[in-house]
């Protein structure tokens, strides 16, 4: 695995994890009953983005490090997931 491949893998895992973490613990104006004419009910009260970015990064590292180790060790390669037999062995 190249350094670019490792970076791309990290970015993909991070972005997928961020989409999972973003709605966790979210409180909206509609939930609290504090909406008014200027504020839609779906706007968040406190998005807590800094904490969610930290949580996302920690989860990503916990997933990325073992995945990189498995890929670099050669236990699982691209030939192992070639379901149609199109690659030469």
N, C-alpha and C positions, 0 to 999 in steps of 0.2 A: 504494500500500500504506500502510495506516495504521500508527501506532505499535503499536496493539494487535495487528494482523495480523502485524507483524514479530516481536513478542514471542511470540505463539502459534506461529509458524513456528519460532522458535529453540527453544522448549520442546519441540515435537514432535521436531525433529531431535535435540536433546540427549537426550531420553528413549530414542529409538530407538538412538542411538549408545551410550548407557550399557548397554543390554541386550546389545550386541555386545561391548563392552569388558570387562564384568564377568567373564566366564569366562576371559579371556586371562591366562595365567601363574598360574592358581590351583593351589595345592598343597593337598591335603586330608590329613587324618590317615590315611586309607586308602592314599593314594599313598606316604606315608612309612613306613607300618607302625607308627604310634604310637597306634593307637586302643586304648582300654581299655573297661571296663564302663560308665563314666560319659560317654564321648565317642563319638558316632556316627562312623562312618568317613567320612561325607561333609562333616563340618565343616571349614572352611578353617583352615590353620595361620596364615597371615597374609594377610588379605583385601586389604590395601594400598588401602583406599578413597580416601584422600586423593590418591594418585598417579593412581588411575583417574578420579577426578573432574576433575583437571587435564587428563589426556589426553583425556577426553571433551569438555571445554570447548574445547580447542584444535582437535580434529577438527571439532566443531560449527561453530566460527568459520570454519574453512577451507571448509566446505560452505555455511554460511548467507550469508556476504558475497557470493559470486558469484550465489547464487540470488536474493537480494534485488536485486542489480544487474540481473539479467535481468528480474525481475518489474517493477521500477520503470522500466526503459527502455521497456517496452512491446513488446519483441521477441516475447514469447510472452504471450498474454492468454487469458482464459477462453473467448473465441470460438474460439481455435485448438484447444481440446480438447473442443469441443462436437461429439461424434461423432454425435449423433442430430438435430442441426439444430433444437433447441428454442429457441435464443436468437435474438433479432432482431439483425440486423447493421446 
